[in-house]
Amino acid sequence: MKEFELIKEFFTAQPVSRKDVAMGIGDDCALIQANDDKLIAVTTDTLVAGVHFPLNTPPRAIGHKAVAVNLSDIAAMGAEPCWISVAITLPEVDQQWLKEFTAGIFELTEYFNVQLIGGDTTKGPLSITITAQGTVPAGKALCRSGARNGDYIYVTGDIGDAGLALAAINKEVELSEQDFAKALEKLNYPKPNVLTGQLIREYATSAIDVSDGLLADLEHICRASTLGAVIDLENIPLSDVMKNNLEQKKAIEMALTAGDDYQLIFTASATNKVGLETAMSHADIEYSCIGQLNTSDEINLNLNGKPFELSKVGYQHFSENN
């Protein structure tokens, strides 16, 4: 049983259904009705040593990433982050490690005006769980189920660099010292697209962040919205580091499946396309239009007009294919 099958089987059905829960299990964040004008977006993510980050990852990077992946979920809902709580399990108390770890946390919280309001500490194998909360105007939250037939599919930034860094760490590819440093920065210090999320909520119909892989996360939108898609792979945004170190097919496959990019995938109607692209350009936000949604039940991948066969899928916990 894979991660999302497990969630559906054991956690979705429950005896309580409150009227103040606007969106429960199944999206980047839950949405709680704060008042008539505002929703509270709530998300929780856990990072486990050796699973979500290599064991030798610097503590500052661990603190940064733990916050970033949660704020990325907040961004995907079009919300403004406000508060976080941190639960950390430590094998021992290492004061220098904790100093660097909390510095990584507070660098991001200061930048986005987010306050740490509580949490928990326990002894055991290293893991970090953060709950982040933010606010979004009622009726403006970007849910996965909001996409419509004919919507255009967009992605921010470049895709695949974090996967390339991890492949280099695992000795699957060889990078120059300079290129490895660039890719490792993307893996260790992802930048949550918080401001982008708030901008696109005026134009987009749905959104999700790229955590498990571009293709796997796009599938979440398609399933929630009961749609399919055609993706033009030549439009997938790849960095120079990706292009210079991998042949095209391998680079595209890594971009589609590697995950850990924490860019945003979002959709917008033909009516909003010009307004969206104009607003993104004025805000100096990098974006690419990579395809379009349709009424089929599948995602078709095309490279220069020809079908593209994929040999792997995105990451899922408890999957034997990881």
BAVEX-464959 format. One record per residue (C-alpha): x, y, z; residue number from 1. Coordinates in pm, 1 decimal, padded with zeros to 6 digits. Example, Ala and Ser with C-alpha at 12.3 -4.5 7.8 and 13.67 -1.06 7.14 Angstrom:
<nodes>
+----------+----------+----------+-----+
!     east !    north !       up !   k !
+----------+----------+----------+-----+
!  01230.0 ! -00450.0 !  00780.0 !   1 !
!  01367.0 ! -00106.0 !  00714.0 !   2 !
+----------+----------+----------+-----+
</nodes>
This chain:
<nodes>
+----------+----------+----------+-----+
!     east !    north !       up !   k !
+----------+----------+----------+-----+
!  00000.0 !  00000.0 !  00000.0 !   1 !
!  00147.3 !  00334.0 ! -00109.7 !   2 !
!  00135.4 !  00667.1 !  00071.9 !   3 !
! -00180.3 !  00814.8 ! -00080.6 !   4 !
! -00365.7 !  00481.6 ! -00079.0 !   5 !
! -00284.0 !  00454.1 !  00292.8 !   6 !
! -00423.4 !  00801.5 !  00361.9 !   7 !
! -00741.6 !  00733.3 !  00167.0 !   8 !
! -00798.9 !  00393.5 !  00329.8 !   9 !
! -00737.4 !  00479.5 !  00694.0 !  10 !
! -00763.7 !  00855.0 !  00748.8 !  11 !
! -01016.8 !  01006.0 !  00505.3 !  12 !
! -01331.3 !  00844.0 !  00648.9 !  13 !
! -01402.2 !  00974.5 !  00999.9 !  14 !
! -01699.8 !  01021.1 !  01230.8 !  15 !
! -01677.7 !  01402.3 !  01256.8 !  16 !
! -01752.8 !  01656.6 !  00983.9 !  17 !
! -01746.7 !  02012.4 !  01114.6 !  18 !
! -01910.8 !  02302.5 !  00933.5 !  19 !
! -01606.1 !  02524.6 !  00992.6 !  20 !
! -01380.6 !  02290.3 !  00787.9 !  21 !
! -01396.0 !  02423.9 !  00433.3 !  22 !
! -01135.6 !  02178.4 !  00300.8 !  23 !
! -01016.1 !  01870.5 !  00487.2 !  24 !
! -00777.2 !  01591.0 !  00393.3 !  25 !
! -00655.0 !  01575.5 !  00034.5 !  26 !
! -00498.2 !  01908.3 ! -00065.0 !  27 !
! -00177.1 !  02098.3 !  00013.2 !  28 !
! -00347.6 !  02252.0 !  00317.5 !  29 !
! -00668.9 !  02211.8 !  00511.6 !  30 !
! -00888.9 !  02522.7 !  00512.2 !  31 !
! -01065.0 !  02633.7 !  00829.1 !  32 !
! -01335.4 !  02902.1 !  00825.1 !  33 !
! -01201.1 !  03179.7 !  01049.1 !  34 !
! -01485.4 !  03423.5 !  00969.5 !  35 !
! -01694.9 !  03527.8 !  00672.8 !  36 !
! -01400.6 !  03698.7 !  00503.4 !  37 !
! -01102.8 !  03475.2 !  00583.2 !  38 !
! -00991.4 !  03111.6 !  00584.6 !  39 !
! -00702.6 !  02965.2 !  00782.2 !  40 !
! -00478.8 !  02732.4 !  00579.0 !  41 !
! -00311.2 !  02458.7 !  00785.3 !  42 !
! -00042.0 !  02213.1 !  00674.2 !  43 !
!  00196.0 !  01968.1 !  00843.5 !  44 !
!  00512.6 !  01811.1 !  00702.3 !  45 !
!  00767.7 !  01578.0 !  00856.3 !  46 !
!  01132.8 !  01553.0 !  00753.6 !  47 !
!  01317.9 !  01235.0 !  00853.9 !  48 !
!  01697.2 !  01205.5 !  00846.8 !  49 !
!  01811.9 !  00976.0 !  00568.1 !  50 !
!  01474.5 !  00999.1 !  00390.4 !  51 !
!  01406.5 !  01367.9 !  00329.6 !  52 !
!  01765.3 !  01484.9 !  00361.0 !  53 !
!  02106.1 !  01308.3 !  00357.4 !  54 !
!  02248.6 !  01233.3 !  00701.0 !  55 !
!  02539.0 !  01476.7 !  00653.8 !  56 !
!  02316.0 !  01774.2 !  00562.3 !  57 !
!  02419.9 !  02091.0 !  00750.8 !  58 !
!  02180.2 !  02175.3 !  01036.3 !  59 !
!  02114.3 !  02525.3 !  00899.0 !  60 !
!  01994.9 !  02368.3 !  00573.2 !  61 !
!  01773.9 !  02122.7 !  00763.0 !  62 !
!  01608.5 !  02407.6 !  00954.9 !  63 !
!  01559.4 !  02610.1 !  00637.7 !  64 !
!  01414.8 !  02321.1 !  00441.1 !  65 !
!  01181.9 !  02211.4 !  00721.2 !  66 !
!  01019.7 !  02554.9 !  00716.1 !  67 !
!  01038.3 !  02598.1 !  00338.1 !  68 !
!  00846.4 !  02281.5 !  00251.6 !  69 !
!  00559.9 !  02389.7 !  00477.5 !  70 !
!  00551.8 !  02745.7 !  00347.7 !  71 !
!  00549.8 !  02599.3 ! -00002.1 !  72 !
!  00221.1 !  02423.6 !  00080.9 !  73 !
!  00084.0 !  02752.3 !  00213.1 !  74 !
!  00194.3 !  02921.0 ! -00111.6 !  75 !
!  00018.9 !  02656.5 ! -00321.0 !  76 !
! -00311.5 !  02755.7 ! -00159.2 !  77 !
! -00253.7 !  03124.1 ! -00239.2 !  78 !
! -00230.7 !  03197.7 !  00133.3 !  79 !
! -00014.0 !  03427.1 !  00344.4 !  80 !
!  00191.1 !  03234.9 !  00605.3 !  81 !
!  00154.1 !  03355.0 !  00964.7 !  82 !
!  00251.8 !  03094.2 !  01226.4 !  83 !
!  00449.7 !  02771.8 !  01264.4 !  84 !
!  00500.4 !  02517.2 !  01539.9 !  85 !
!  00799.3 !  02281.3 !  01547.9 !  86 !
!  00820.7 !  01929.4 !  01690.8 !  87 !
!  01172.4 !  01788.5 !  01681.2 !  88 !
!  01308.4 !  01450.4 !  01781.5 !  89 !
!  01681.6 !  01458.7 !  01860.1 !  90 !
!  01923.3 !  01172.8 !  01930.9 !  91 !
!  02109.4 !  01405.5 !  02172.8 !  92 !
!  02135.4 !  01771.4 !  02270.3 !  93 !
!  02407.3 !  01931.9 !  02058.3 !  94 !
!  02403.0 !  02303.7 !  02129.4 !  95 !
!  02605.6 !  02407.2 !  01823.0 !  96 !
!  02384.7 !  02193.0 !  01598.3 !  97 !
!  02070.8 !  02349.3 !  01747.6 !  98 !
!  02212.5 !  02699.1 !  01708.6 !  99 !
!  02264.7 !  02641.6 !  01335.4 ! 100 !
!  01932.5 !  02458.1 !  01295.3 ! 101 !
!  01729.0 !  02738.4 !  01452.3 ! 102 !
!  01923.4 !  02997.2 !  01250.7 ! 103 !
!  01797.3 !  02820.8 !  00938.0 ! 104 !
!  01443.1 !  02833.2 !  01070.9 ! 105 !
!  01451.5 !  03197.6 !  01171.3 ! 106 !
!  01607.3 !  03318.2 !  00844.5 ! 107 !
!  01290.2 !  03216.3 !  00663.5 ! 108 !
!  01042.5 !  03311.4 !  00934.6 ! 109 !
!  01189.7 !  03660.9 !  00954.0 ! 110 !
!  01177.6 !  03704.2 !  00576.8 ! 111 !
!  00812.1 !  03602.8 !  00554.0 ! 112 !
!  00701.3 !  03758.6 !  00886.9 ! 113 !
!  00607.1 !  03420.7 !  01035.7 ! 114 !
!  00613.0 !  03357.7 !  01411.1 ! 115 !
!  00715.6 !  03033.8 !  01581.5 ! 116 !
!  00440.8 !  02980.0 !  01840.2 ! 117 !
!  00516.8 !  02641.3 !  01995.9 ! 118 !
!  00598.2 !  02275.4 !  01942.4 ! 119 !
!  00758.5 !  01980.0 !  02117.9 ! 120 !
!  01099.7 !  01820.0 !  02175.3 ! 121 !
!  01167.8 !  01449.3 !  02229.4 ! 122 !
!  01463.4 !  01212.0 !  02225.5 ! 123 !
!  01507.0 !  00962.0 !  01943.4 ! 124 !
!  01616.2 !  00937.1 !  01575.9 ! 125 !
!  01636.2 !  01278.7 !  01411.3 ! 126 !
!  01307.7 !  01399.8 !  01260.8 ! 127 !
!  01138.4 !  01738.1 !  01235.0 ! 128 !
!  00765.5 !  01800.6 !  01206.4 ! 129 !
!  00637.8 !  02150.0 !  01135.8 ! 130 !
!  00279.9 !  02271.5 !  01125.9 ! 131 !
!  00234.7 !  02596.7 !  00936.5 ! 132 !
! -00074.3 !  02813.9 !  00932.1 ! 133 !
! -00167.5 !  03106.2 !  00712.5 ! 134 !
! -00465.7 !  03307.0 !  00595.7 ! 135 !
! -00638.0 !  03349.1 !  00262.0 ! 136 !
! -00944.0 !  03557.0 !  00168.1 ! 137 !
! -01263.5 !  03352.9 !  00146.5 ! 138 !
! -01325.8 !  03234.2 ! -00207.1 ! 139 !
! -00962.7 !  03285.7 ! -00314.7 ! 140 !
! -00794.7 !  02962.3 ! -00198.5 ! 141 !
! -00632.7 !  02761.3 ! -00478.6 ! 142 !
! -00749.8 !  02400.8 ! -00445.4 ! 143 !
! -00643.7 !  02106.8 ! -00660.5 ! 144 !
! -01003.8 !  02045.9 ! -00759.3 ! 145 !
! -01051.1 !  02387.6 ! -00919.9 ! 146 !
! -00898.1 !  02313.0 ! -01261.2 ! 147 !
! -01122.1 !  02315.7 ! -01569.5 ! 148 !
! -01111.2 !  02162.0 ! -01915.9 ! 149 !
! -00896.3 !  02372.2 ! -02147.6 ! 150 !
! -00696.9 !  02539.8 ! -01869.9 ! 151 !
! -00331.6 !  02606.0 ! -01942.8 ! 152 !
! -00070.4 !  02444.1 ! -01717.0 ! 153 !
!  00215.0 !  02652.2 ! -01576.9 ! 154 !
!  00519.0 !  02588.3 ! -01360.2 ! 155 !
!  00748.0 !  02839.7 ! -01189.5 ! 156 !
!  01128.1 !  02846.7 ! -01195.7 ! 157 !
!  01348.0 !  02557.2 ! -01305.8 ! 158 !
!  01273.6 !  02191.3 ! -01240.8 ! 159 !
!  01507.0 !  01903.6 ! -01158.1 ! 160 !
!  01812.1 !  02061.5 ! -00992.9 ! 161 !
!  01738.7 !  01916.2 ! -00649.6 ! 162 !
!  01707.9 !  01570.5 ! -00802.3 ! 163 !
!  02035.5 !  01621.4 ! -00984.6 ! 164 !
!  02209.4 !  01710.3 ! -00657.2 ! 165 !
!  02072.3 !  01398.6 ! -00490.9 ! 166 !
!  02183.4 !  01186.3 ! -00786.3 ! 167 !
!  02532.9 !  01331.4 ! -00751.0 ! 168 !
!  02536.1 !  01258.6 ! -00375.7 ! 169 !
!  02436.4 !  00899.0 ! -00454.9 ! 170 !
!  02716.0 !  00873.3 ! -00717.5 ! 171 !
!  02466.1 !  00829.0 ! -01000.0 ! 172 !
!  02602.8 !  01128.4 ! -01193.5 ! 173 !
!  02930.4 !  01318.3 ! -01179.0 ! 174 !
!  02923.8 !  01697.4 ! -01156.4 ! 175 !
!  03194.3 !  01959.9 ! -01147.0 ! 176 !
!  03247.1 !  02124.3 ! -00809.6 ! 177 !
!  03077.5 !  02442.1 ! -00933.3 ! 178 !
!  02774.5 !  02266.2 ! -01080.5 ! 179 !
!  02734.6 !  02044.9 ! -00773.9 ! 180 !
!  02733.5 !  02354.7 ! -00550.6 ! 181 !
!  02458.8 !  02514.0 ! -00763.5 ! 182 !
!  02242.2 !  02200.6 ! -00759.7 ! 183 !
!  02302.7 !  02138.1 ! -00388.6 ! 184 !
!  02184.3 !  02490.1 ! -00307.8 ! 185 !
!  01849.9 !  02403.5 ! -00470.0 ! 186 !
!  01824.2 !  02080.1 ! -00269.2 ! 187 !
!  01923.1 !  02224.5 !  00067.2 ! 188 !
!  01775.5 !  02574.0 !  00045.9 ! 189 !
!  01452.0 !  02564.3 ! -00157.6 ! 190 !
!  01273.9 !  02897.5 ! -00188.1 ! 191 !
!  00899.0 !  02878.6 ! -00121.3 ! 192 !
!  00700.0 !  03075.7 ! -00379.2 ! 193 !
!  00487.0 !  03255.8 ! -00122.1 ! 194 !
!  00446.5 !  03585.5 ! -00305.4 ! 195 !
!  00381.3 !  03404.0 ! -00632.8 ! 196 !
!  00100.4 !  03207.9 ! -00468.6 ! 197 !
! -00068.2 !  03527.7 ! -00355.2 ! 198 !
! -00031.8 !  03682.3 ! -00700.5 ! 199 !
! -00169.9 !  03390.3 ! -00899.6 ! 200 !
! -00476.0 !  03342.6 ! -00677.2 ! 201 !
! -00633.1 !  03630.8 ! -00871.2 ! 202 !
! -00598.8 !  03439.2 ! -01199.1 ! 203 !
! -00539.9 !  03066.1 ! -01140.8 ! 204 !
! -00799.1 !  02789.9 ! -01107.2 ! 205 !
! -00580.9 !  02540.2 ! -00915.1 ! 206 !
! -00229.4 !  02497.4 ! -00780.0 ! 207 !
!  00004.6 !  02252.6 ! -00609.1 ! 208 !
!  00370.8 !  02261.5 ! -00511.8 ! 209 !
!  00628.6 !  02028.2 ! -00666.3 ! 210 !
!  00740.9 !  01802.4 ! -00381.5 ! 211 !
!  00708.3 !  01446.2 ! -00514.8 ! 212 !
!  00786.5 !  01524.6 ! -00878.9 ! 213 !
!  00625.8 !  01744.7 ! -01142.6 ! 214 !
!  00433.5 !  01458.3 ! -01302.8 ! 215 !
!  00314.0 !  01300.9 ! -00976.0 ! 216 !
!  00197.3 !  01636.6 ! -00842.0 ! 217 !
!  00024.4 !  01731.3 ! -01167.1 ! 218 !
! -00158.2 !  01397.1 ! -01140.3 ! 219 !
! -00301.4 !  01515.7 ! -00806.6 ! 220 !
! -00459.2 !  01814.4 ! -00982.9 ! 221 !
! -00590.3 !  01596.7 ! -01265.1 ! 222 !
! -00743.9 !  01341.4 ! -01029.1 ! 223 !
! -00899.1 !  01602.9 ! -00802.6 ! 224 !
! -01042.9 !  01787.8 ! -01102.9 ! 225 !
! -01131.8 !  01470.3 ! -01301.0 ! 226 !
! -00924.2 !  01577.2 ! -01600.0 ! 227 !
! -00632.8 !  01470.0 ! -01815.6 ! 228 !
! -00356.2 !  01671.3 ! -01977.4 ! 229 !
! -00113.4 !  01703.0 ! -02265.2 ! 230 !
!  00236.0 !  01813.9 ! -02163.7 ! 231 !
!  00482.2 !  01959.2 ! -02415.7 ! 232 !
!  00809.7 !  01844.3 ! -02264.4 ! 233 !
!  01025.7 !  02079.8 ! -02470.2 ! 234 !
!  00872.6 !  02358.8 ! -02256.5 ! 235 !
!  00976.3 !  02206.3 ! -01921.7 ! 236 !
!  01209.7 !  02469.4 ! -01767.0 ! 237 !
!  01558.9 !  02322.8 ! -01717.7 ! 238 !
!  01857.5 !  02505.8 ! -01569.9 ! 239 !
!  02191.3 !  02529.0 ! -01748.3 ! 240 !
!  02330.8 !  02285.7 ! -01490.4 ! 241 !
!  02072.3 !  02027.0 ! -01594.2 ! 242 !
!  02125.9 !  02086.3 ! -01966.8 ! 243 !
!  02506.6 !  02075.8 ! -01939.6 ! 244 !
!  02525.6 !  01752.0 ! -01741.0 ! 245 !
!  02244.5 !  01531.4 ! -01871.7 ! 246 !
!  02131.4 !  01436.6 ! -02219.3 ! 247 !
!  01785.0 !  01566.9 ! -02301.4 ! 248 !
!  01579.6 !  01253.2 ! -02231.6 ! 249 !
!  01749.7 !  01193.7 ! -01895.9 ! 250 !
!  01713.4 !  01559.7 ! -01797.3 ! 251 !
!  01343.0 !  01562.8 ! -01880.1 ! 252 !
!  01283.4 !  01236.3 ! -01697.1 ! 253 !
!  01457.6 !  01369.9 ! -01387.1 ! 254 !
!  01259.4 !  01694.8 ! -01404.5 ! 255 !
!  00934.0 !  01500.4 ! -01424.0 ! 256 !
!  01002.2 !  01255.5 ! -01141.7 ! 257 !
!  01274.9 !  01367.5 ! -00899.7 ! 258 !
!  01080.4 !  01606.9 ! -00676.2 ! 259 !
!  01210.7 !  01835.4 ! -00400.0 ! 260 !
!  01189.1 !  02141.2 ! -00629.5 ! 261 !
!  00911.7 !  02322.5 ! -00436.7 ! 262 !
!  00814.7 !  02522.7 ! -00740.5 ! 263 !
!  00443.4 !  02577.7 ! -00810.8 ! 264 !
!  00232.1 !  02405.5 ! -01073.9 ! 265 !
! -00085.7 !  02599.7 ! -01145.8 ! 266 !
! -00359.8 !  02621.4 ! -01405.2 ! 267 !
! -00542.1 !  02913.9 ! -01562.1 ! 268 !
! -00821.1 !  02957.6 ! -01814.7 ! 269 !
! -00773.7 !  03100.8 ! -02163.2 ! 270 !
! -00965.2 !  03407.7 ! -02043.2 ! 271 !
! -00710.8 !  03475.3 ! -01767.7 ! 272 !
! -00399.8 !  03373.2 ! -01961.9 ! 273 !
! -00293.2 !  03719.7 ! -02078.5 ! 274 !
! -00364.1 !  03884.8 ! -01742.4 ! 275 !
! -00175.6 !  03612.9 ! -01555.8 ! 276 !
!  00130.5 !  03624.1 ! -01779.6 ! 277 !
!  00138.7 !  04002.7 ! -01770.6 ! 278 !
!  00121.3 !  04006.7 ! -01389.1 ! 279 !
!  00393.7 !  03740.3 ! -01362.8 ! 280 !
!  00621.3 !  03930.7 ! -01598.6 ! 281 !
!  00567.9 !  04261.3 ! -01416.1 ! 282 !
!  00656.7 !  04086.4 ! -01087.8 ! 283 !
!  00971.2 !  03941.3 ! -01251.5 ! 284 !
!  00861.7 !  03583.6 ! -01173.2 ! 285 !
!  00997.7 !  03307.2 ! -01396.4 ! 286 !
!  00726.7 !  03081.7 ! -01536.1 ! 287 !
!  00667.8 !  02839.3 ! -01821.9 ! 288 !
!  00347.8 !  02721.9 ! -01989.3 ! 289 !
!  00397.4 !  02347.7 ! -02031.5 ! 290 !
!  00064.3 !  02213.0 ! -02153.9 ! 291 !
! -00311.7 !  02211.0 ! -02134.0 ! 292 !
! -00582.5 !  02019.5 ! -01952.1 ! 293 !
! -00842.9 !  01810.2 ! -02133.1 ! 294 !
! -01128.6 !  01567.8 ! -02061.9 ! 295 !
! -00923.5 !  01250.0 ! -02104.8 ! 296 !
! -00835.3 !  01025.9 ! -01811.9 ! 297 !
! -00458.5 !  01038.2 ! -01864.3 ! 298 !
! -00157.4 !  01263.3 ! -01891.4 ! 299 !
!  00004.9 !  01242.0 ! -02233.8 ! 300 !
!  00369.6 !  01341.0 ! -02262.5 ! 301 !
!  00497.0 !  01474.4 ! -02595.3 ! 302 !
!  00848.1 !  01578.7 ! -02693.1 ! 303 !
!  00862.9 !  01780.3 ! -03014.7 ! 304 !
!  00529.0 !  01635.6 ! -03119.4 ! 305 !
!  00618.7 !  01271.6 ! -03049.4 ! 306 !
!  00504.8 !  01051.6 ! -02755.6 ! 307 !
!  00755.1 !  01030.2 ! -02468.7 ! 308 !
!  00784.0 !  00710.0 ! -02266.4 ! 309 !
!  00870.3 !  00743.8 ! -01898.6 ! 310 !
!  01056.0 !  00466.2 ! -01716.0 ! 311 !
!  00972.6 !  00579.6 ! -01358.6 ! 312 !
!  00719.7 !  00782.0 ! -01160.5 ! 313 !
!  00744.9 !  01038.1 ! -00880.5 ! 314 !
!  00827.7 !  00957.5 ! -00518.7 ! 315 !
!  00574.9 !  00797.3 ! -00290.1 ! 316 !
!  00644.5 !  00674.1 !  00061.5 ! 317 !
!  00594.8 !  00295.6 !  00103.7 ! 318 !
!  00629.8 !  00240.8 ! -00273.7 ! 319 !
!  00862.9 ! -00037.5 ! -00385.0 ! 320 !
!  00953.3 !  00167.2 ! -00695.4 ! 321 !
!  01142.7 !  00442.9 ! -00509.5 ! 322 !
+----------+----------+----------+-----+
</nodes>
